Amino acid sequence: MAIIINLDVMLAKRKVRSKELAEFIGITDQNLSLIKTGKVKGIRLSTLNAICKYLDCQPGDILEYRPDP
């Protein structure tokens, strides 16, 4: 897929555990794991907003576009 999700990188940079973030944004650990691994077809802007608020980052820090070869 051309969209790469770097949520695990941001979690590591901010030294935040997935469980803490999931609790803050109000989703389950399993759903956060699906987002982290890119196994979702979409993400709500409100969820992305909450992630960026908690991690103090920009959406571009989490989402990256890489053209398919």
N, CA, C and O atoms as CSV, one atom per row, in Angstrom:
chain,resi,resn,atom,element,x,y,z
A,1,MET,N,N,0.845,-1.186,0.000
A,1,MET,CA,C,0.000,0.000,0.000
A,1,MET,C,C,0.878,1.233,0.000
A,1,MET,O,O,1.971,1.214,0.566
A,2,ALA,N,N,0.432,2.273,-0.607
A,2,ALA,CA,C,1.220,3.488,-0.746
A,2,ALA,C,C,1.218,4.341,0.517
A,2,ALA,O,O,2.098,5.185,0.689
A,3,ILE,N,N,0.238,4.134,1.412
A,3,ILE,CA,C,0.197,4.894,2.662
A,3,ILE,C,C,0.839,4.049,3.760
A,3,ILE,O,O,0.409,2.928,4.030
A,4,ILE,N,N,1.853,4.596,4.373
A,4,ILE,CA,C,2.574,3.917,5.449
A,4,ILE,C,C,2.195,4.585,6.764
A,4,ILE,O,O,2.175,5.811,6.865
A,5,ILE,N,N,1.895,3.772,7.764
A,5,ILE,CA,C,1.536,4.289,9.087
A,5,ILE,C,C,2.728,4.113,10.021
A,5,ILE,O,O,3.180,2.996,10.273
A,6,ASN,N,N,3.221,5.224,10.520
A,6,ASN,CA,C,4.397,5.216,11.389
A,6,ASN,C,C,4.023,5.443,12.854
A,6,ASN,O,O,4.773,6.074,13.599
A,7,LEU,N,N,2.882,4.937,13.255
A,7,LEU,CA,C,2.427,5.148,14.624
A,7,LEU,C,C,3.348,4.482,15.637
A,7,LEU,O,O,3.603,5.035,16.706
A,8,ASP,N,N,3.843,3.302,15.306
A,8,ASP,CA,C,4.740,2.628,16.243
A,8,ASP,C,C,6.033,3.412,16.443
A,8,ASP,O,O,6.610,3.395,17.530
A,9,VAL,N,N,6.489,4.097,15.397
A,9,VAL,CA,C,7.693,4.927,15.508
A,9,VAL,C,C,7.432,6.105,16.447
A,9,VAL,O,O,8.259,6.423,17.302
A,10,MET,N,N,6.273,6.748,16.280
A,10,MET,CA,C,5.943,7.888,17.145
A,10,MET,C,C,5.740,7.446,18.590
A,10,MET,O,O,6.117,8.159,19.520
A,11,LEU,N,N,5.147,6.278,18.777
A,11,LEU,CA,C,4.984,5.762,20.147
A,11,LEU,C,C,6.349,5.566,20.797
A,11,LEU,O,O,6.541,5.897,21.967
A,12,ALA,N,N,7.286,5.029,20.037
A,12,ALA,CA,C,8.630,4.800,20.578
A,12,ALA,C,C,9.334,6.123,20.866
A,12,ALA,O,O,9.986,6.271,21.899
A,13,LYS,N,N,9.199,7.094,19.942
A,13,LYS,CA,C,9.851,8.394,20.152
A,13,LYS,C,C,9.313,9.087,21.397
A,13,LYS,O,O,10.069,9.720,22.135
A,14,ARG,N,N,8.005,8.968,21.632
A,14,ARG,CA,C,7.389,9.640,22.779
A,14,ARG,C,C,7.392,8.774,24.035
A,14,ARG,O,O,6.961,9.204,25.104
A,15,LYS,N,N,7.890,7.537,23.885
A,15,LYS,CA,C,7.949,6.587,25.003
A,15,LYS,C,C,6.566,6.392,25.631
A,15,LYS,O,O,6.391,6.447,26.848
A,16,VAL,N,N,5.598,6.162,24.745
A,16,VAL,CA,C,4.217,5.941,25.153
A,16,VAL,C,C,3.844,4.515,24.792
A,16,VAL,O,O,4.189,4.028,23.716
A,17,ARG,N,N,3.145,3.852,25.686
A,17,ARG,CA,C,2.688,2.490,25.414
A,17,ARG,C,C,1.365,2.545,24.650
A,17,ARG,O,O,0.565,3.467,24.810
A,18,SER,N,N,1.170,1.536,23.827
A,18,SER,CA,C,-0.043,1.460,23.008
A,18,SER,C,C,-1.296,1.507,23.872
A,18,SER,O,O,-2.290,2.136,23.508
A,19,LYS,N,N,-1.238,0.839,25.016
A,19,LYS,CA,C,-2.404,0.776,25.896
A,19,LYS,C,C,-2.783,2.166,26.407
A,19,LYS,O,O,-3.965,2.503,26.477
A,20,GLU,N,N,-1.775,2.975,26.765
A,20,GLU,CA,C,-2.043,4.348,27.227
A,20,GLU,C,C,-2.743,5.152,26.144
A,20,GLU,O,O,-3.727,5.844,26.405
A,21,LEU,N,N,-2.223,5.054,24.919
A,21,LEU,CA,C,-2.812,5.807,23.807
A,21,LEU,C,C,-4.227,5.325,23.515
A,21,LEU,O,O,-5.130,6.133,23.296
A,22,ALA,N,N,-4.419,4.012,23.511
A,22,ALA,CA,C,-5.755,3.466,23.241
A,22,ALA,C,C,-6.762,3.973,24.264
A,22,ALA,O,O,-7.884,4.335,23.910
A,23,GLU,N,N,-6.363,4.000,25.530
A,23,GLU,CA,C,-7.266,4.491,26.576
A,23,GLU,C,C,-7.589,5.968,26.376
A,23,GLU,O,O,-8.731,6.389,26.559
A,24,PHE,N,N,-6.570,6.762,25.996
A,24,PHE,CA,C,-6.779,8.202,25.812
A,24,PHE,C,C,-7.734,8.490,24.671
A,24,PHE,O,O,-8.609,9.347,24.791
A,25,ILE,N,N,-7.570,7.772,23.555
A,25,ILE,CA,C,-8.407,8.072,22.390
A,25,ILE,C,C,-9.710,7.288,22.403
A,25,ILE,O,O,-10.576,7.516,21.558
A,26,GLY,N,N,-9.859,6.374,23.341
A,26,GLY,CA,C,-11.130,5.678,23.494
A,26,GLY,C,C,-11.385,4.566,22.508
A,26,GLY,O,O,-12.526,4.340,22.106
A,27,ILE,N,N,-10.330,3.865,22.111
A,27,ILE,CA,C,-10.514,2.684,21.270
A,27,ILE,C,C,-9.845,1.498,21.959
A,27,ILE,O,O,-9.091,1.668,22.917
A,28,THR,N,N,-10.125,0.309,21.463
A,28,THR,CA,C,-9.543,-0.883,22.073
A,28,THR,C,C,-8.090,-1.048,21.630
A,28,THR,O,O,-7.661,-0.495,20.618
A,29,ASP,N,N,-7.349,-1.825,22.418
A,29,ASP,CA,C,-5.961,-2.143,22.050
A,29,ASP,C,C,-5.914,-2.829,20.691
A,29,ASP,O,O,-5.014,-2.588,19.888
A,30,GLN,N,N,-6.902,-3.691,20.448
A,30,GLN,CA,C,-6.933,-4.434,19.188
A,30,GLN,C,C,-7.108,-3.488,17.998
A,30,GLN,O,O,-6.436,-3.636,16.978
A,31,ASN,N,N,-8.009,-2.522,18.134
A,31,ASN,CA,C,-8.214,-1.570,17.028
A,31,ASN,C,C,-6.989,-0.690,16.822
A,31,ASN,O,O,-6.643,-0.366,15.685
A,32,LEU,N,N,-6.329,-0.299,17.909
A,32,LEU,CA,C,-5.103,0.484,17.767
A,32,LEU,C,C,-4.028,-0.352,17.084
A,32,LEU,O,O,-3.262,0.163,16.271
A,33,SER,N,N,-3.971,-1.624,17.408
A,33,SER,CA,C,-3.011,-2.512,16.765
A,33,SER,C,C,-3.268,-2.617,15.265
A,33,SER,O,O,-2.327,-2.651,14.472
A,34,LEU,N,N,-4.545,-2.668,14.877
A,34,LEU,CA,C,-4.893,-2.715,13.449
A,34,LEU,C,C,-4.444,-1.434,12.745
A,34,LEU,O,O,-3.966,-1.473,11.612
A,35,ILE,N,N,-4.604,-0.305,13.428
A,35,ILE,CA,C,-4.143,0.966,12.845
A,35,ILE,C,C,-2.627,0.947,12.705
A,35,ILE,O,O,-2.088,1.329,11.666
A,36,LYS,N,N,-1.938,0.499,13.759
A,36,LYS,CA,C,-0.476,0.487,13.744
A,36,LYS,C,C,0.075,-0.368,12.619
A,36,LYS,O,O,1.092,-0.029,12.014
A,37,THR,N,N,-0.589,-1.465,12.344
A,37,THR,CA,C,-0.084,-2.386,11.319
A,37,THR,C,C,-0.614,-2.073,9.925
A,37,THR,O,O,-0.283,-2.766,8.963
A,38,GLY,N,N,-1.429,-1.039,9.814
A,38,GLY,CA,C,-1.939,-0.649,8.502
A,38,GLY,C,C,-3.003,-1.569,7.957
A,38,GLY,O,O,-3.242,-1.596,6.750
A,39,LYS,N,N,-3.645,-2.327,8.829
A,39,LYS,CA,C,-4.668,-3.273,8.390
A,39,LYS,C,C,-6.069,-2.675,8.390
A,39,LYS,O,O,-7.058,-3.407,8.360
A,40,VAL,N,N,-6.154,-1.365,8.422
A,40,VAL,CA,C,-7.452,-0.706,8.353
A,40,VAL,C,C,-7.586,-0.015,7.001
A,40,VAL,O,O,-6.593,0.369,6.383
A,41,LYS,N,N,-8.819,0.135,6.558
A,41,LYS,CA,C,-9.050,0.803,5.271
A,41,LYS,C,C,-9.223,2.297,5.446
A,41,LYS,O,O,-9.194,3.045,4.468
A,42,GLY,N,N,-9.400,2.734,6.665
A,42,GLY,CA,C,-9.588,4.154,6.912
A,42,GLY,C,C,-9.405,4.468,8.384
A,42,GLY,O,O,-9.408,3.582,9.238
A,43,ILE,N,N,-9.246,5.746,8.653
A,43,ILE,CA,C,-9.125,6.207,10.031
A,43,ILE,C,C,-9.909,7.509,10.137
A,43,ILE,O,O,-9.791,8.388,9.283
A,44,ARG,N,N,-10.701,7.621,11.179
A,44,ARG,CA,C,-11.481,8.838,11.380
A,44,ARG,C,C,-10.544,10.003,11.692
A,44,ARG,O,O,-9.524,9.841,12.361
A,45,LEU,N,N,-10.912,11.165,11.198
A,45,LEU,CA,C,-10.106,12.344,11.492
A,45,LEU,C,C,-10.114,12.647,12.987
A,45,LEU,O,O,-9.133,13.159,13.526
A,46,SER,N,N,-11.225,12.330,13.655
A,46,SER,CA,C,-11.273,12.566,15.105
A,46,SER,C,C,-10.284,11.644,15.830
A,46,SER,O,O,-9.692,12.036,16.835
A,47,THR,N,N,-10.110,10.435,15.326
A,47,THR,CA,C,-9.135,9.518,15.918
A,47,THR,C,C,-7.725,10.019,15.651
A,47,THR,O,O,-6.884,10.018,16.550
A,48,LEU,N,N,-7.464,10.445,14.429
A,48,LEU,CA,C,-6.144,10.985,14.090
A,48,LEU,C,C,-5.855,12.238,14.909
A,48,LEU,O,O,-4.727,12.450,15.356
A,49,ASN,N,N,-6.874,13.062,15.100
A,49,ASN,CA,C,-6.723,14.264,15.918
A,49,ASN,C,C,-6.342,13.902,17.356
A,49,ASN,O,O,-5.448,14.513,17.942
A,50,ALA,N,N,-7.027,12.908,17.914
A,50,ALA,CA,C,-6.738,12.499,19.293
A,50,ALA,C,C,-5.337,11.906,19.409
A,50,ALA,O,O,-4.643,12.142,20.398
A,51,ILE,N,N,-4.922,11.144,18.411
A,51,ILE,CA,C,-3.568,10.572,18.425
A,51,ILE,C,C,-2.531,11.690,18.397
A,51,ILE,O,O,-1.573,11.682,19.170
A,52,CYS,N,N,-2.733,12.649,17.498
A,52,CYS,CA,C,-1.776,13.760,17.385
A,52,CYS,C,C,-1.751,14.607,18.661
A,52,CYS,O,O,-0.697,15.083,19.081
A,53,LYS,N,N,-2.917,14.785,19.262
A,53,LYS,CA,C,-2.983,15.564,20.511
A,53,LYS,C,C,-2.197,14.869,21.612
A,53,LYS,O,O,-1.425,15.506,22.330
A,54,TYR,N,N,-2.394,13.571,21.743
A,54,TYR,CA,C,-1.730,12.846,22.832
A,54,TYR,C,C,-0.222,12.742,22.603
A,54,TYR,O,O,0.567,12.864,23.540
A,55,LEU,N,N,0.171,12.513,21.333
A,55,LEU,CA,C,1.588,12.330,21.025
A,55,LEU,C,C,2.296,13.640,20.696
A,55,LEU,O,O,3.504,13.657,20.457
A,56,ASP,N,N,1.527,14.754,20.684
A,56,ASP,CA,C,2.089,16.067,20.360
A,56,ASP,C,C,2.876,15.998,19.045
A,56,ASP,O,O,4.075,16.273,18.991
A,57,CYS,N,N,2.145,15.617,17.987
A,57,CYS,CA,C,2.786,15.492,16.682
A,57,CYS,C,C,1.826,15.948,15.594
A,57,CYS,O,O,0.680,16.300,15.871
A,58,GLN,N,N,2.296,15.938,14.375
A,58,GLN,CA,C,1.499,16.301,13.215
A,58,GLN,C,C,1.021,15.025,12.515
A,58,GLN,O,O,1.653,13.979,12.658
A,59,PRO,N,N,-0.087,15.090,11.758
A,59,PRO,CA,C,-0.539,13.901,11.021
A,59,PRO,C,C,0.547,13.334,10.104
A,59,PRO,O,O,0.637,12.121,9.914
A,60,GLY,N,N,1.366,14.218,9.540
A,60,GLY,CA,C,2.445,13.772,8.661
A,60,GLY,C,C,3.514,12.975,9.385
A,60,GLY,O,O,4.285,12.252,8.753
A,61,ASP,N,N,3.569,13.099,10.700
A,61,ASP,CA,C,4.509,12.274,11.479
A,61,ASP,C,C,4.021,10.836,11.553
A,61,ASP,O,O,4.809,9.917,11.775
A,62,ILE,N,N,2.730,10.646,11.369
A,62,ILE,CA,C,2.133,9.318,11.498
A,62,ILE,C,C,1.852,8.687,10.142
A,62,ILE,O,O,2.051,7.486,9.960
A,63,LEU,N,N,1.389,9.493,9.192
A,63,LEU,CA,C,1.046,8.975,7.865
A,63,LEU,C,C,2.085,9.421,6.847
A,63,LEU,O,O,2.515,10.575,6.835
A,64,GLU,N,N,2.476,8.488,6.000
A,64,GLU,CA,C,3.488,8.773,4.988
A,64,GLU,C,C,3.052,8.167,3.664
A,64,GLU,O,O,2.529,7.052,3.631
A,65,TYR,N,N,3.263,8.893,2.576
A,65,TYR,CA,C,2.934,8.374,1.253
A,65,TYR,C,C,4.217,7.931,0.550
A,65,TYR,O,O,5.163,8.706,0.400
A,66,ARG,N,N,4.225,6.679,0.129
A,66,ARG,CA,C,5.336,6.156,-0.678
A,66,ARG,C,C,4.728,5.523,-1.918
A,66,ARG,O,O,3.980,4.551,-1.813
A,67,PRO,N,N,5.036,6.056,-3.081
A,67,PRO,CA,C,4.466,5.480,-4.300
A,67,PRO,C,C,4.882,4.019,-4.466
A,67,PRO,O,O,5.996,3.624,-4.120
A,68,ASP,N,N,3.952,3.231,-5.005
A,68,ASP,CA,C,4.272,1.830,-5.271
A,68,ASP,C,C,5.305,1.754,-6.392
A,68,ASP,O,O,5.253,2.530,-7.346
A,69,PRO,N,N,6.232,0.826,-6.274
A,69,PRO,CA,C,7.259,0.730,-7.339
A,69,PRO,C,C,6.691,0.215,-8.644
A,69,PRO,O,O,7.423,0.080,-9.625
